[in-house]
């Protein structure tokens, strides 16, 4: 549907001709530019799409003040979570994880020799049972990783 003249498109949107001038500077599509005594023509669906996109941009764009408020709110939430014990700084957890991994590795390496000795000459079913027991103990040790001291390198 083609709308003729600024007043026609202004009436369609319920705004003034001055608003249409401003919108044109902002990118309102003009199907055919007019001249002195010749009205411009506007493709109504294209103008509506432009208006919807413009309004969506307003909603989606974050102003510097909005961003600052969001960042401040995030910082407050993180501070509260840390005070509640829901958030742990990485420098506090990394040594415990390192110690737990070293402990688990050492326990697993030590246990492989025991399994090899005990498994010698056994049948498949007995070997599977031996391995299942060893892995159950290993996984239980791993589940208690937080109980390892930072400088502990022995099995749990």
C-alpha positions as a printed NumPy array, in Angstrom:
array([[  0.   ,   0.   ,   0.   ],
       [  1.488,   3.318,  -1.058],
       [  0.871,   6.43 ,   1.05 ],
       [  1.192,   9.792,  -0.675],
       [  2.762,  12.744,   1.128],
       [  4.209,  13.355,   4.568],
       [  0.82 ,  14.225,   5.988],
       [ -0.569,  10.865,   4.831],
       [  2.186,   8.86 ,   6.516],
       [  2.015,  11.134,   9.576],
       [ -1.726,  10.441,   9.839],
       [ -1.099,   6.709,   9.517],
       [  1.29 ,   6.775,  12.507],
       [ -0.64 ,   9.442,  14.398],
       [  2.323,  11.846,  14.524],
       [  3.177,  15.283,  13.149],
       [  4.879,  16.059,   9.832],
       [  7.877,  17.285,  11.849],
       [  8.172,  13.817,  13.379],
       [  8.134,  12.32 ,   9.878],
       [ 10.974,  14.719,   8.9  ],
       [ 12.963,  13.529,  11.921],
       [ 12.213,   9.887,  11.175],
       [ 13.325,  10.323,   7.569],
       [ 16.68 ,  11.615,   8.858],
       [ 16.801,   8.493,  11.059],
       [ 16.107,   6.197,   8.102],
       [ 12.339,   6.039,   7.546],
       [ 12.131,   4.574,   4.041],
       [ 10.773,   6.8  ,   1.292],
       [  9.603,   4.807,  -1.739],
       [  9.751,   7.81 ,  -4.069],
       [ 11.106,  11.244,  -3.183],
       [  8.906,  14.109,  -4.135],
       [  9.903,  17.632,  -4.97 ],
       [  8.369,  21.112,  -4.967],
       [  4.641,  20.572,  -5.344],
       [  5.093,  16.774,  -5.765],
       [  4.479,  14.684,  -2.603],
       [  6.826,  11.873,  -1.606],
       [  5.45 ,   8.357,  -1.631],
       [  5.816,   5.88 ,   1.221],
       [  5.449,   2.104,   1.14 ],
       [  3.301,   1.563,   4.256],
       [  4.509,  -2.019,   5.036],
       [  8.17 ,  -0.932,   4.685],
       [  7.544,   2.046,   6.977],
       [  5.833,  -0.177,   9.545],
       [  8.742,  -2.67 ,   9.453],
       [ 11.163,   0.237,   9.948],
       [  9.143,   1.509,  12.912],
       [  8.985,  -1.95 ,  14.535],
       [ 12.74 ,  -2.465,  14.059],
       [ 13.417,   1.012,  15.486],
       [ 11.321,   0.319,  18.582],
       [ 12.932,  -3.095,  19.079],
       [ 16.387,  -1.505,  18.913],
       [ 15.351,   0.909,  21.648],
       [ 14.285,  -1.968,  23.861],
       [ 17.286,  -4.173,  23.099],
       [ 20.041,  -1.564,  23.22 ],
       [ 21.693,  -1.039,  26.545],
       [ 22.563,   2.528,  27.467],
       [ 25.816,   3.242,  29.347],
       [ 23.756,   3.958,  32.475],
       [ 21.859,   0.646,  32.054],
       [ 25.149,  -1.238,  31.64 ],
       [ 26.647,   0.443,  34.718],
       [ 23.57 ,  -0.438,  36.787],
       [ 23.672,  -4.035,  35.528],
       [ 27.379,  -4.376,  36.344],
       [ 26.843,  -2.907,  39.826],
       [ 23.926,  -5.279,  40.446],
       [ 26.026,  -8.25 ,  39.255],
       [ 28.842,  -7.241,  41.627],
       [ 26.424,  -6.983,  44.558],
       [ 24.922, -10.404,  43.739],
       [ 28.377, -11.986,  43.509],
       [ 29.428, -10.399,  46.814],
       [ 26.287, -11.735,  48.523],
       [ 26.776, -15.206,  47.025],
       [ 30.377, -15.239,  48.258],
       [ 29.324, -14.181,  51.777],
       [ 26.696, -16.944,  51.819],
       [ 29.349, -19.462,  50.806],
       [ 27.69 , -20.067,  47.44 ],
       [ 30.617, -18.621,  45.504],
       [ 34.204, -19.598,  46.187],
       [ 37.16 , -17.656,  44.761],
       [ 39.231, -19.72 ,  42.316],
       [ 42.43 , -19.074,  44.245],
       [ 40.805, -20.785,  47.246],
       [ 39.681, -23.888,  45.352],
       [ 42.548, -24.465,  42.905],
       [ 45.066, -25.753,  45.517],
       [ 42.465, -28.218,  46.859],
       [ 41.71 , -29.502,  43.355],
       [ 45.413, -29.857,  42.595],
       [ 46.011, -31.782,  45.837],
       [ 42.99 , -33.996,  45.184],
       [ 44.143, -34.84 ,  41.649],
       [ 47.676, -35.646,  42.857],
       [ 46.257, -37.765,  45.653],
       [ 43.912, -39.598,  43.28 ],
       [ 46.697, -40.229,  40.78 ],
       [ 49.023, -41.613,  43.466],
       [ 46.285, -43.812,  44.941],
       [ 45.362, -45.159,  41.509],
       [ 48.99 , -45.856,  40.556],
       [ 49.61 , -47.635,  43.856],
       [ 46.429, -49.683,  43.52 ],
       [ 47.267, -50.924,  40.018],
       [ 50.184, -52.937,  41.409],
       [ 47.96 , -54.507,  44.075],
       [ 45.34 , -55.361,  41.456],
       [ 47.97 , -56.945,  39.197],
       [ 49.309, -59.097,  42.043],
       [ 45.88 , -60.152,  43.28 ],
       [ 44.577, -60.765,  39.774],
       [ 47.324, -63.112,  38.67 ],
       [ 45.856, -66.469,  37.708],
       [ 42.232, -65.457,  38.322],
       [ 39.378, -65.909,  35.893],
       [ 37.545, -63.126,  34.051],
       [ 34.687, -62.941,  36.558],
       [ 37.093, -62.644,  39.492],
       [ 39.171, -60.008,  37.664],
       [ 36.044, -57.985,  36.877],
       [ 35.006, -58.162,  40.538],
       [ 38.483, -57.069,  41.668],
       [ 38.468, -54.128,  39.227],
       [ 34.934, -53.13 ,  40.184],
       [ 35.891, -53.028,  43.875],
       [ 39.042, -51.018,  43.116],
       [ 37.145, -48.482,  41.012],
       [ 34.41 , -48.168,  43.628],
       [ 37.042, -47.302,  46.261],
       [ 38.783, -44.929,  43.827],
       [ 35.565, -43.099,  42.976],
       [ 34.698, -42.808,  46.673],
       [ 38.113, -41.198,  47.227],
       [ 37.471, -38.817,  44.356],
       [ 34.091, -37.837,  45.801],
       [ 35.887, -36.655,  48.943],
       [ 38.301, -34.385,  47.04 ],
       [ 37.417, -31.345,  49.184],
       [ 38.685, -33.165,  52.301],
       [ 42.271, -33.177,  50.971],
       [ 44.655, -30.652,  52.549],
       [ 46.269, -28.168,  50.156],
       [ 49.75 , -29.69 ,  50.479],
       [ 48.669, -33.298,  50.948],
       [ 49.991, -35.594,  48.263],
       [ 49.118, -38.937,  49.846],
       [ 45.993, -40.948,  49.148],
       [ 42.814, -39.79 ,  50.846]])
